[in-house]
Amino acid sequence: MQQFHVSGMHCAACSTRVEKEVAKVPGVDAVSVNLLMNSMIVEGVASEGAIIEAVERAGYKVGLSEHDATKQHIGNEQEKRVDTKKNRTEIGGLRNRLILSLLFLIPHMYVSMGHSMWGWPLPKWFAHNYMALAIVQLLLAIIVMFLNRQFFVNGVKGIIYRAPNMDTLVSLGAGASFGYSLVMLFIMTGSDKAEWEHFYHDFYFESAAMILTLITLGKLLEALSKGKTTDALQGLIALAPKKATLLIDEKEQVVDIAVVQTGDLFVVHPGESIPVDGVVIRGQSAVDESALTGESIPVDKVLDDTVSAATINQSGYLVCKATKVGEETMLAQIIRMVQDAASTKAKISKVADKVSGIFVPLVLFIACITLVVWRISGGTVGFSLTRAISVLVISCPCALGLATPVAIMVASGVGARHGILFKNASVLEQTGKVRAIALDKTGTITMGEPQVTDFVPCEGVAEDYLAKVAYSMEKMSEHPLAKAVVTYCESRNASRCETFSVKEFQSVAGNGLSGQINNRKIVCGNQRYLEEVLGISIFDEKIEMFAGDGKTPLLFAEQDETGEARALGLIAVADVIKKDSRRAINELQQMNIRVVMLTGDTEKTAHAIGRQIGLSSEDIVAGVLPDGKEQVVKELREQYGMVAMVGDGINDAPALMAADVGIAMVAGTDIAIDAADVVLLKNSLKDMAAAIRLSKATLRTIYENLFWAFIYNVIGIPLAAGVFIPLFGWKLSPMFGAAAMSLSSFCVVMNALRLNLKNIYKTKKKDDKIKGDTAMKKTMKIEGMMCGHCEARVKKCLLAIEGVTEAIVSHEENKAVVWMETSIDDAVLKKAVEEQDYVVVSVTEN
């Protein structure tokens, strides 16, 4: 795939012309031209030279796109801002042209219309000298036409290259007004002075000047509004750091970002932007990742955690090792995805493209017919010409060409701001049409790694003692469940856990662990193992309950020197369901979307997870292999039509490819991300529902834009042609036609910009409450929070409480709003926060 930047396109007819010429080049399989981005994507084996020659043959300038030409220098500020500077230069040129045009148009309109129609005063020697008035109008019109000569240059080029465009229509309309008036002026010079007043009222110099000025105004408004559609993209580009502080021989050295290589060590001080993607090798801090993910709460970073370019180090001093630089960084990939989505075309735009291809020739034909019909019907030359000119200047192919790309561009930016990346325009269009979604369980619905869910000491056993024993034993094991226990115990009090020394440690595959601590035999594992080694059975009812919930219970017991055994407690471990999975699945179901969970787990575990997230047994497919997931996706497509697949692992790649819309979590494998069409940066299923809402809103906006563009021309052209004059006496001045044309594109772009106001996470009121959920909410007044890092700590501890589904914390308002699935005692909430060294003043239920 090759990307090019095409300059000189002014309307949909231009982009259609370029597409047709490039499509004729041997070796070109597909071509897509984006009028908004002035970009062209070509697929096939055709040479770069042949493609450039085809575009130049069509009458336009072309070069390699900035994306291709500068991909090795993603950090170079000057190269990345080329398009922004071009836009600013265009806006500045149009603004200056408009101001100068107005300076000459205003006296022109005063003389031609103010004095003649409304009797505005002029010097006596000038007021009735119609020849002088005519020459003044001629000169003022020539000046305005010279200022706006680009319309004539582009219009003539369009005719020469047999590709008439919007500028052709404008130049013909203004040129015809001026030409007819000039002819009348020559006739007037040879006529009797008494007839000058009659000729004077046949002049249309002011129409030519007004048409060009109004179209320039429209171009300026369009350029300003189009510039706003790329704000999100330019905002991402502006995030790219320019400098990095490398650590060389334990000395800090500030260098240009382009110098940084993979493997280099760099430091980040508090308040600085992280220059490239890397991994923490020293220090800890809270990092603000909102620029990339949209998540406002800072994320704690410690040893071996990954960091991303353009995120902000808020508190601590970090030393990191660069893992990805240049265009390989997460920021560069996000920018590329947004650019690609904006540069490609949605399927819905094909209708507009087909109409745009014949639009200008059709308008020229209608204008000629209008002139001939009115002349045959008895209309004067001036009246007939006015009707034809009105047809030329009111017709607008620009609105048709912008209807789809501006909406796609704005929607891509909205998605990027919320951590939702669409790889192309077609995917953005299709996502809203999804009728069924297949969800991989591990890493998508669940966290993807085991965590301790329940810590239950036996009666008479201290919690700290059980934690010490568990930590000491499990620390010596490499089993994933053991790592979960170690992490949990470390979060309680790692230093005290390390006091026990384990002797005669033994790991029995499929059963558990055994060893000696302080001359006591410690056994931990499943119930069968404890019965075999120590002959005791504990927690029979709890074990059954935990197993029914999809959790793995780990039992702990000890035997003293006399041979007496006693139970110590139970620790339950499970792949924990993400806090927002249940609510997200409920939102999808409320949209009448079938949600199916795919997992390789056993039926019992799968159904336990399914019950917790609100899925029926018919919506759960257990024990499925990668090829089985692909088959399920195909079956769903046959039954429902448009199907999406959400996953994060290598084993999900075939299903992601088979789905109409493949969606990957950014925390997943590179293979899954490459196979997917949409990437969710926050690893949250809530973004799946948000992506569907955004897609639907985008489609609705495109339909509105297309309707406006078509209906404007369907009504405007007959009105300009004078079709309604015999019926209602309605007729349209060329000046009003030019004004309408100027506003049509502006209205389309402004309508697309409304997508920026869309709250893609807002559900309908009936969707707010989860089925079977009490949806309780409590507000906590908290003192002691000073910054975003404090907010993150409080939110993390609240979300760790079983039953809490969401928490919004503000250090500025000194409060936390907590949502719960079930009733949670105020003391539990208060204890969790105060353990983080903050003071809870009050807890109130809403």
N, C-alpha and C positions, 0 to 999 in steps of 0.2 A: 504494500500500500504506500502510495506517495502523496504527500500533501504540498499544495501550492498556495501562494497568496496572489489573488487576481485583483488588480486595480482598474478603475474606470467603469465598473458596473454601477448603474443608477436605479435599476428597477428589475422586476421579475423577467421582463423580456430579455434583458441583458444576460441574466444568469442562465436562462433557457437556451439562448444562442450559444453560450460557451459550452454548455452540456452537449448540445447537438454536434458541435464541431469536434470536441474531444472524443465523443463516442464513435466518430468515424475513423479514428486512428487505429490501424491494425494492432492488435495485442491488448487493447483496452477492453476489460470485461465489464467494468461498471465505473460510472463517474457521478459525483454528487457535488453540486456547487451551492454554497451557502451565501446568500446575498448579505445577511446581517454581518457575518464574520469576514466577508470578502475572501473566503477560503474555498479550496477545491480538493477533494479527495479522489484519487484515481486508483483503481484496482486493476491488476493485469501485468503483462510483461512488456508493455510499450516503453520505449526509451524516454528519458526526461526531455531530450531535445525535440522529439516528435510531438510530445504533449505541448511544450512551450510554443512550438511553431503553429500548432492548431489554434491555440488561444490567441496568438498574435494575428493569425489569419482572420479571426473573428473580430479583430479590432480592439483588443484589450491588452494590457501589460500584465506580465506574469513572472513570478520568481518562486524559489523554494520558500515554503512557509517558515516563519520564525521558529516554529516548533522543531522542524527538521534541522534547520541551519544552525541552531544554537543548542541542540540537545546535549552537547558536551560541556556547555557552560551555563548550567541552570542557575548558578549563583550570580551571574553577571547582570547587575541591575540595569545597565544601559540597554542590553540586548532584549531583556524581558519587557522593557517598557516601550518598545518600538511602536506597537499598535496603539498604546495609550497616547503617545506623542502625535501619531498620525491623526487620531481622533480629535485631539486638542487643536492641532493645526487646521483641520477641516472646519471645526466649530469657529475658530478665530477668523478664518477667511470668510466664512458665510456671514458672521456677525458684522464684519467690516463692510462687506458687500451690501448687506441689508441697510446699514446705517447710511452709507453713501447714496444708495438708491432712494431711500426715503427723503434725503435732503433735496433731491431733484424732483421726486414724485409729488411731494406736498405742494410746491409752487405750481407744478404742472396741473394738479387737480384743482387748485384754486382758480387758475386761469380758465381751464376747460369746462369745469362743472360748477365751481363755486360762483363764478361771475355769470356764466351763461344761464344756469338753471335757477340759482337762488339770489342773483343780483348782488353778489358781494362786490364791494367797491374796487375800482381800478382808476388810475389817473385818467383824466378826461381825454388827453391826447392819445391814450392807448385803448380806452374802453371800447370804442367803436371802430377801431382800425383792424378789421378782420384779417387783413393780410399779415399785419404785425403779430396778431394773436396766433395765427396759424404757424408763422415761422418760429415763434417762441416755443410752441408745442412741439414742432418738429425737432428743434435743437435739444429740448429737454428729453424727448423720447429717445433721440440718438444717444445721448449720454447714458441714460438708464440701460439701453440695449447694449452699449459698449461695456458697461460695468458687469452685465450678466451675459457676456458673449459666450461663456462656456456652454450655455444651453444650445446655442447655434452650432458651436464646434462639435459637440457630442451628437447633436441631432443630424448634422450633415454626415458625420462618420457613420451613423446608423444606416443612413440611406445608401452611402457608398458601399458598405459591407453587407447590404441587403438584410439588415437586422434593425429595423426601426424600433425605437424605444420611447420611453416617456419623454426624454428630451426632444425627440423628433416631433411629438405631438405639441409640446410647449413652443418649440421654435416655429413650427408651422402656424400655430395659432397667433403668436405674437407677430410673426413675420407677415402673415396675411393682413392683420389689422394695420400694421405699419405700411405695407405695400399699397393696400387699397387707399389709405389716407394720402399717401404720397402721390398717387395717380390723381386723386381729387384735387390736391394742391396744385399740380401742374395744369390741370384743366381750369382751375380757378384763376391762375395767373393770366390765362388767355381770354378770360370772359370779361363781361362788363362789370364795373365796380358795383353796380346795383345788385348783382347776383352773388356777390361774395358771401353775404350772410347766409344764403341758401346752401352754398357749398360748405361753409364753415361748420354747419350742423351735421355734415356727413363725415366729419373727421373721427377717426378712432385711434389717434395717437395715444390718448390717455389709457385706452384699453391695452395697448401693447406694453406700455410702461407698468401699468397696474398688474397685468398678468405675470410679468417677469418678477416684480417685487414680491407679490404674494406667494409665488412658487418658491422664491428664495427664502421667504419667511417659513414656509412649510418645510423646506430642506433643513433650515436651522433647528426648528422644533424637533424634527425627526432625528437629526444628529444628536441633539441634547438627550432626547429620550432613549435613543439607541445606546448612547454612552452609559446610561444608567443600567441597561440590561446586562452589561459586562462588569458591573461594580463588584459582584461576588468574585469573579475570576481575577480581576485586578487586585482585589483585597488579598486573595491567596498569594498572588505573585509578590505583593508588597511584603508579605511575611518572611520571605526568604532572607536569612541573615547574610550580611556582606562580609563579615569578619569572623574569625575563630581564634581562640587562644589555645595554642598547642603547648603541651608539656614536653620539653626537650631537655634531657639531662636534669630533670627536676627544676627547670627554669621555665617560666611562662613567656611565650612569644606570640604576639598578635600577628596573624597572617591573613591574606585574602582567602575567602572561602574556597576558591578554585584550587588552592594549594593543598588542601586537606585530602589525604589519601586513606583508603581502608587500612585499619590497623594502627593509625596514629592515635596518640593519647591527647585528649583535650580537656580543659577545665571550664567549668561554668560557675560564675559567681552569682550570688543572690540578685535577682532582678534582671539577669541577662537571658537572652534567647539562646536556646540550644542550637548549635550551628548545623550539625548533621545527625543522622541516626546513629545510635551507639548503645553500649551497654555499660552500666555503672560498675566501676571496679574499686571505687573508694568514695566514702561519704554517703550521706542520705539527705533527702529534701522532699518538699512537696512541689510538684510540677503542675502548672496550669496547662492543660491540653485542650482548652476550649476552642482554640483557633482551628484545630483539626477535627475534633470530635463533636463540638458543640456542648460538651458536658462542662458545666460551670464549676463543679467541685474539684479542687486540686487533687492529684493522685500522688500518694506517697511512693517514693522511689528509694530502694535500698540496694545492697550489693546484688549484682547479677540481673537487676531489672533493666528493661529496655527503655530508651528515651528516643524521642523523635525530633527532627529538625523543626524549628519555628515554635516549639513549645517553650514556656517561660519557667525558669527556675525561680521559685518564690522565696525560699528561705535558706537552705543549706548550701554548702560548698561541695561540688561534685567533680570527680575525676572520672572520665568515661573513655572507652575505646571505640573508635569509629568503626561501624560495621557496614554502613551504606552511605555513599556520597554522590553528589551530582544528581543525575536524573533517576538514580536508584532509590533515593530517599522517599519516605512516605509522602512528604509534601509535594515532591515532583510528580509522583504517581497520581496524586489527587488532582493536581493542575492538569496533567495530561488527560485524565478521564473526563474532567469538566470540558476541556477544549474539544475532545473527540465527540462528546455528546452534543455539543453546540455546533460542531462542524458537519455532523451527519444529518440525514433527512429522515423525518418520520414518514410512514407509509401514507398517512392522511394528506400529505402535501402534494401527492401526485396529481390530484384533481386540479389544484391551483396551478401547478406547473403546466399541465396540458392547456388550460385556459390562457395562461400567460403567453404561451408560445404563439397563439394566433390573435391575441388581444389587440395589439397595436395595428396590425394590418386590417383587422375587422373595424376598428374605430376610424381609420383613415377612409375605409370604404363607406361607412355610415356617414361620415362628414361630407363626402362627395355626393352621396345620394341626397342628403339634406339640402345641400346647396342647389342641386339640380331641381329637386321637387318644389322647393319654395320659389325658385325662379320661374318654373313652368306654371306654378299656381298664381303667378301675378305679383309676387313679392319683388321689391326693388333689389338692386344688386347689393346695396348696403345691408338691407334687412336679411337677405338670404345668406350673405357672407357672415353676418353676426351669428346666425343660427349655427352655421358650420364651425365657426371659431369656438363657440360655446361647447360644441360636442368635443372638439379637440382638447380643450383645456380642462374640462371637467372629468374626463376619463382618467382613471388612475390604476395602472398595473402594479404600482408600488405596494398598495395595501394588500393585494393578493400575494405578492412575493414575500411580504413580511409577516403575514398572518401566522404561519407556523413557526419559523425560526426564532422570532422574538420570544414566543411563549416557551419554546424548548430551552433557549438560553437562560431566561429568568428562572425556570423550574430547575435547571441543572445547578444554578447558583444557590437556590433555596435548599435543594437537597444537600449540596456540599456544606452549607453552613450548619446543617443538622447531622452531618456525618453519614449521609446517604449518597453514594456515588453511582450514577448510571453510566454505563460504558458507551452507549449510543442512543440516538433519539428514538429509534424503533422500540427499544426496551422501555424507555420512559413512557411511550405510548401504550405498550402492551401490558405493563404492570397493573394498570387500573382495570384491565379486562379479565384478570385472573379470577377463576371460579373455584379452584381447588388448590390447596397448598400442602405439600408433603414436607414434614419437618424431621430432620435427623435429631435423635434424642441427645446424644453425648456432645457437649460443647455448644449446642444450639438451644435446646430447652433447659439443659442442666449446665453446671459450671464447667464440666469436662474433667474434673479431678476430684478424688474423694476428699470429704471433709467430715470432721466430727460433728454429729448432730445432737447426740445425747451423752451426758456424762452422769452415771448413776452409781454412787458408792453404796455398799451395803450398810445396814444399820451398824453403828459402832465403828465404822471406818471413816477417818477424816478424808476430806476431798484432796487435801495436799498430799497425803500419804499415797492414795491411789494414783494421783498424777505423777508423783516421783517414781513409783514402781513402773507405771506404764511407760514413762519417758525413758527410764533406764533400760528397759527391755526392748522396746520398739526401736530405740535409736541404733541398735546393733543389727536391725533387719533392713533389707533392701526392698521389701514388699511395699507396693503403693499404699496399702491401708496403714502400714506402719508409719510411713511418711506423714500421713494425715494426722495420726495420733501425736507424733513428735511435734509437728507444727502447732497443734492445739495446746500441748503442754508448754511449749516455749512461749506461747502467747499469755499463759497464766503466770509462770515464773520460771524462766529457764535456768537461772543460777542455782536455785534450790534443787531442781530436778537432777542436776548433775552431781549431787552429793553421793548417790548410790554407785557402788562398784559391782558389776555383774561377773560371776564366775561360772564356769562350766556351761556357757551359753550354747544352746542347741536349737536349730530351726528345723521343724518337721513339715515338709511340703504338704499343703492341703489341710493341715491341722492347726499348727500354732508354734509357740515358742516356749522354751523352758530354760531355767538357769538358777543360780543361787545369789541371794542378796542377804548379807548379814546372817549367814548360816541358815537361811530359810529358803526352801525350794519354791520358786515362783513359776507358775504355769499360766499361760494366756493363750487363748485361741477359741475354737468353737466348742459347743457343749459336749460333743462326742469325745473330744480330746481331753477335756477336764474329767469326764467320767472315767476314761481309760487310765489316766495317770494318777488322779487323786481320789476317784470314786465319789465325787460330789456332783450334784445337779442344782443349778441355781437359775432363777429368773425365767422359769418355764413360760409363764404367761407373757412376760415382756418380750422374750425372744420371738414368740409367735407374732406378737403385735408389730415389732420392728420389721420382721421378715415380710409381714403383710404390707408394710409401708415402703418396701424396697430397700430397706437398710440392712447392713451387715453388722450383727452384734459381736463384739469381742469381749470374752469373759476373762476375768482375772481372779486368781486364787493363790493361796500360799500354804505351805506345810512346814510346821516347826520341827525341831529336832526330835520331839517325841512322836512324830508321825501324825499329829492332829492337823487336820486341814480346815481351812475356813475360806469362805468366799470374800473377795475384796470389793468387787463391783463389776460394772458393765460399761463399756464405751461403744456406742453405735456409730458406724461410719457409713456414709452414702455419698453418691454423686449428687450434690445438692441442686435442687431446682432453682434457677435464677429467680430473683425476687419479682421480676416483672413478667415472667413467662405466662402465668395463669391469666393475668389481666390482658396481656397482648393477644392470647389465643381467644379469649372471650370477645375482644374487639373484632377480631377476624370473623368469628362466628356470627356476630351481630351484623356484619356486612353480607351475610348469606354466603360465606365462603366455607367450603368443606375443608376441615383441617385434619390431616392424618399424620400420626407419629410413626416413624420408622426406626427400629432399633434391633441390634443383634442380641439383646438381652433375652432372658427366658420370659415365658408368658407371665409368670407370677410377678416378676420385677417390673415388666413393662406395664402391666395393668395397674400395679401399685402407683407408678409414676403417672399413668393416665388419669387415675381417679383424682390425684392432687391437682391436676391442671384442667380438669373439667372435660375430659374426652371420654366418650363411650367406648365399649369394647369393640364396636364396629370400626372405630377410628384408630385402632391400634394394630400395627403389624409388627410382630415380634420374631426374633430368630432369623432376621433377614440378612443376606449377604449383599455385597455391592451390586452384583448383577440382579439380585432380587429387588433392590431399591429402584433400579432403572426400569424393571418390569412393572413395578407398582405405579411409577410415574406415567408409563405408557397406558396402563389401564385407566388411570384417572383422566388422562387426556381423552380417551375414547368415550368416557362417561360424561365428563363435564366440559370438555373443550380446552380453554386456556388453563394451563397448570404451571405452578411455580414450585421450585424445590429449594429448601434452605438447608445448608450444611456447612461443614468446616474442615472435613478430613479428606485424605486421599481417597478413601473408600466412597466418598460422596461424589467424586468427579464425574463418573459415568451418568449418574442421575441428574446432576447439574446440567450436563450437556444435553440430556434427553428432554429436559423440561423446556417449556416455552420461555420461561424466565428463571434463570439460575441465580440464586442469591447466596453469597458467602459472607461469613463473619471474618473480619480482618484478623482476628486472633487465630484463624485456621491456617492450614497449609497453603504454600504458594500455588500448588497444583489446583486446589479448590478455588482459590481466588482467580487464577487464570481461566478456569473453566466457567466461572460465573459471569452473569451479565450485570449484576448489581452487587456492590460491596457495602456492608454495614460496618462503619468504623467503631461504633460503640458496643458491638457484640450484643445488642439487645433486640429482642423480638418486637418491642414496641416500635422500632424503626421500620419493621416490615409493614405494619398497619399504616404507619405514617407515609411510607413510600407509595402505598396504594392510594391513600387520600391525595397525595401530591399529584400522582399520575391522573387521577380522575379530575382534579381541579385544572390540570394542564389541558387535558382533552376538552373540557368544557370551555376553557378560554380560547382554544384553537377554533372550536366550532363557532363561538361568538365572533371571533375575528373574521373567519371565512364568511359567515353570514353577513357581517357588516360590509366586507369588501365586495361581495357579490350584489347585495341589495342596493348598496350605494350606486354601483354602476348600472344596475337594472332600472333603477328609478331616475338616476341623474342623467343618463344619456338621452332617454326619450324626452325628459323635461328640457334639456338643452337644445334638442333637435326641434322643439316646438310642437311636439305631438299633442300637448294639452291646450294649445292656443285655441283651436276651433271649439273645444269642449268647455274650458273654464277661463280662457283668456290668459293662462299662465305662460309667462316667458321668462327666460333666464339670461341675464347680462353675462358676457364673457368674464367680467370682473368677479362676479359672484361665483361663477363656475371655477375660476382659478382659486378663489378663497376656499371653496369646498374641497377641491383637489388637494390643497395645501394641508387641510385639517384631517383628511381621510387617513393618511399614513400615521399622523401624530396620534389619532384616536386609537388605532390598532396597537401601537406601541404602548400607549398609556394603559390600555386595557390589560395587556400582558404584564405590565409592572404591578398590577393589583395582586399578582401571585405572591409578591413579597409580603403582603399583609395576611396571607393565609396561615392559620395556626394548624399545622399538619398533625398535631397531637391531640387536638380537640375532638372529643367524641360527642355523639348526640346524647342528650340527657338520659335516654333509656339505656344507653350503653355504659353509663358511668358506674353502675353497680353490677358487680359480678354475680352471676346466678349462684344463689346459695351463700352469698357473702354478706356479712353484717356491715362491711365498709365503714368501720368506726374510725373516727378522727379525733386526735387529742393535740392540744397546743401546750408546749412546755416553755416557760420563761426561764432562761439560762443566763447566768452571769459568769464572766471570766473569758469569754471568747473574744479574741483580738483580731483575727485575720482569717483568710480563706483556709489556711492549714487547720485552724481550730474547727472551722465548719466541717472539714473533711473528717476529722477525728470523731466529732460528735455523730455525724451521719453514719460513719462506718460502724460505730458501736451500737447505734439504734437498729440498723439493718441486720445486725448479727442476732438480734432477738427473734426467736421463733414466733411467727405470726405477723411481724411487721412487713408490710408490702412496699412502703415508700416513706421517705423522710425528706423534708425540705428545711434546711437550716440557714439562718441568717445571723451573722455576728453583728451586723448593723442594727437589727431590730431586737437582738438578744432573745431569739426564740427559735423553736423547732416545731414544725407541724408534722405529725406522725399519723400515717394511715395503717390500719391493722385489719387482718382477716378475722381475727377472733379477739375477744376481750382480753386485755393485758392489764395486770394490776399496775397502778401508778408507781408503786414501790419498785417494781422491776425496771421500769423506764428510768426512774430517778437513780437507782443504783448503777445502771449501765453508764449513765452520763457522769455521775460523780466519781466513778472509778477512773475517769479520764482527767480528774482534778478540776472539774467545773462545778459550779454551784447551781442546783435546780431550785428556783424560787417557788414555782407552782406548776401544777399539771391540771389542765382543765379539759373537759370533754366537750366537743363541738356538736 
